[in-house]
């Protein structure tokens, strides 16, 4: 990495895989977070112990066109299939650095000829604020309607956590929340487990705005780590949480994902995807997650 003084001493801009532009934000504690300008895609979150907390597939593609598999992709303005590319275009767009301030990095994406051609000429601004602490990572996605007409959208922070073994992983905080199971035609059920376990393929959307989740068994360097996940969104829309793991069969069908990698990852993804939210001209909507690593001093 080459240090760019204009970006501030805590930020280094450089070249990543296949010559793609990347940025690394460093904390005085030794913690770091790295992202590619392609998609404003976070690919690494390391603690002062140098433990990597995120999953990145060994088969991830770095060609400036294909979404990078793992890390924290940004989903906007669409979740799943539809008129737009799968999961929208934010994760395959080139973002710019908007601001840098000590341990905070702000990335920006403004509508352009390509996005307007795909998405009805809508005018928008996306701001992605990344705040790094010694044991924390806060990511906030802000959507601004800078056009003359309202638009509907969905958004998601598609976070991939790195694991030693998914058999040791539990999620606390989903109990009593309704969820739509995408594997059974979006059938609706209620979560009854105090500690959710990944016993097979999982692809569910939890509604009711779960605000605090606890993920145990995280971190690629040891199974004693955990992450506290705090989630919030502005306005009255609330938020959802997607829980995903492809397990054996789907992992084998994914070309940019190793056949056995389902054992070393899970996705806990805050967003607004069960429905769509409407943003009026000059309106603003934000979604954030604050990740706090615990049990990492061993």
N, C-alpha and C positions, 0 to 999 in steps of 0.2 A: 504494500500500500504506500502511496505517496501522500504526505500530509499537505493539506491546502490551508494556509494560514487564514485565508478569507472565510473559511468555514468555521473557524474556531479551533482551539487546541484539542478539544475533545472529539473532533470528527476527522476522519481520514477518508479521502476519496481515492479510489483506485480501480484496478481492472480485475474482474473476477473470471469465472469460467468462460472460455471461448471469446475472451476480449470484451465481455459485457461490463458496463459501468456498475460499480458497487460502492457502497458507503458503509463505514464502520463507525459506530458511536461508542466511545469508551468512558467508563466511570472511574474515578480515582481509586475505587476499591479493587479494580481489576476486572470487573464485570464488563461485558461488551454485547452489542447487538449489531448484526450485519444485515444489510439489505441490498437488493438490486434495484436500480432505477426502473428496470423493466418490471412493471406491476407494483412498484414500491413494495417489493416482495421480501419480507424478513426471512432469512434463511438460517440464522443462528442467533441463539441467546445463551451466552455463557456466563457463569457466575465466577466469583473470585477464586473458587476452587478449580476453575477451568472446566467445570462440568457443563456439558451441553444439555440443554433442557428441551430442545425441539428435535423433531424427527425430520430428516431429509433423505429421500429415497436415493439409493445407490444408482438407480436407473433414471433419475431426473434428467430432463432434457434442457440444455442451455443453448437455444438457437435464436432467441429474441422474438419468437413467434408462439412457441408452445408454452403453456403454463408450467411453471416449475412445481414439481411434485414434492410437497412437504413445506415445512416452515409455517408461515402465516400468509396464505394468499388472501387477496381482497375480492369479495364477491359484490358486484354492482354492475348494472341496475336490475339484474335478474338472477334468480336462483333456479338451478335445474334447466330443463329444456324450455323451448319457446321460440319466439321470433329472433332472439339474439343468440350469439354463441353461448354454449353451456357455461353457466355461472357469470355471464356478462362479459364486459370488455375491460374492466378496471385492471384485472390481473394480467392482461396482455397489452397494456398501454405503457408508453414511456412517460414516467413522472419526472417532475423537476423538484429541486430543492427550493423550498419557499423561505425557510428560516432556520437558523441554528442558534441555540442559546445554552451554553454550558452542557447540561445533560439532556437537552431536548432537541429533537430534529423534527421539522415539519416538511412533509412532501406535499406536492400539489399536482392535480390533474384538472385541466380546463377543457371543456368541449372543443373539439377540433373537427376538421373536415371528415375524418374517418368516423368519429363517434356520431356526428350529426347524420351521416349517411346511413348508419345502422339504426339510429334511435330518434327518428322523427324530428330532426333538427332541434332537439331540446338543448337549451343552454344551461350549463351547470358548472359548479366548481366543487371538487373534492379536496379536502384537506385531511392529511393523515399525520397525526401528531404522535411521536414516539418518545416516551419519557423513560429514561433508564436510571434505576437506583442500584444500590449494592446487591439487593436481593429481589428487586422488583422490576417489572416491565409493564408500563401502561401504554396501551395503544388506543387512540381515539380516531374514529372515522367521522368526519363532518361533511354533510351533503348540503349544498347551497343551490337554490333555484335562482339563477340570474337571468332567466328569460321572462317572457310576457304571458306565458300560459302554464297552468299546473302540469305536473307529471307524476306518474305513479312509479314506484320502484321497490326493490328489495335490496337488502345489504347484509353482509355477513363477514365476520372475522374468522376465517376458516383455519383455526389453530390446530396444528399437528404436534402432539406431545411425544417426546422420545421416551421409550420404556426399555427396561431390561427384559421383562417378561410380562405380557398382558395378563397372564394368569394371576399375578400378584396385585393387579390394579383394581381399585374401587373408586366409585364416584358417590360422594355424599352430598345431599341437597336437592335431589330430584324427587324424593318421596312426596306423594300426594299431588304431583303435577300431572296434568293430562298430557298425552303425547300422541302424535300421529305416526304410525309405523309405515314407512315408505315401502317396506318389503311386503306388506299385506294390503296394498291398494289404499294406503292412508287411513286404515282403520284406527279409531280413536280408543285409547285405553287410559287407565290411570296407573301411575307408577306406585307400586306397593313396597318396593325394597328400600330399606334405609340406606343400604350400601349397594349400589348398582354394580353388577359384575358383567364382564364381556364373555358370555358363554357361547357365542356364535356370531354370525354376521349381524351387525347392528346398523340401522339407518333410520333414526327417529328424530322428530321435531317436538321438543318439549315446549309447551306454551305456559302462560301464566306468569311470565317474567321471573324465573328463578334468579335471585340476586347474588347468592353466595353459594359457591360450590367448593368442595374439597376433593382434590384428585390425589390419591395415594399411589406409591410405586412408580413415581416418575424419575426422569434423569437417566441418561444413558450410561452413567458411570457407577450406579449403585441403586439398589431397590429400596433403600430406606428414605428416599426423598419424597416430598409431596409438594403440591402447589395449591395455594388458596386462590380462588378465582372470584373476583368481585365484578359484577356486570351492571351496567346502567345505560339508559337511553333517555333522550330528552323528549318532551311532549307527552301526550297521553297515549301514544301508540303501544308503550310497553316494549317487550322484546321476547324473543324465543331463544332456545338453545338446541342446536343440532348435535347429536351424539352419533359418531360413525366409526365403524371398523369393518373392513371388507372381508375378513376371515379368509379361509382357504380358497374357496371357489372363485370369488370375485378377484382376489389378489392375482390369481393365475390369468385372469382375463385382461388385466391392466398392463399395457406394454411398458409404461414408465414406472412400474412398481415391482419390486422383487417378489418372487413367489412366497417367500417366508417372512417378508417384512411386516406382515400383519401382526406378528407376535411382538414387535418392538415399537408399536405406535397406537395411538388412538386420537380421535379428533373430538374436542369439546368446542363448539363454535357458536358464540353469541351473535345474534342478528335479528332481523325482522323478515321472516321468510314464509311463515304459515299463511300470511296474506300479503297484500301490498299496502304501502302507505302513500298518501298523496301529499305532495309538497307544492304549496302555492308560490306564485312569484314573490321573490325576496325572502322566501321562507328558508329556514335552516333546521336541520335535524342531525343529532349526534348519537353515536353509539360508542361505548368504551368498555374495555376490560382491563382490570388491574391484576396482574399475576404476581404472587408473592411466594417465593421458594422457601420452604422450611425443611429442617432436618438435614441441611447440607454441610454441616460443619464437621462431619465425621471424617 
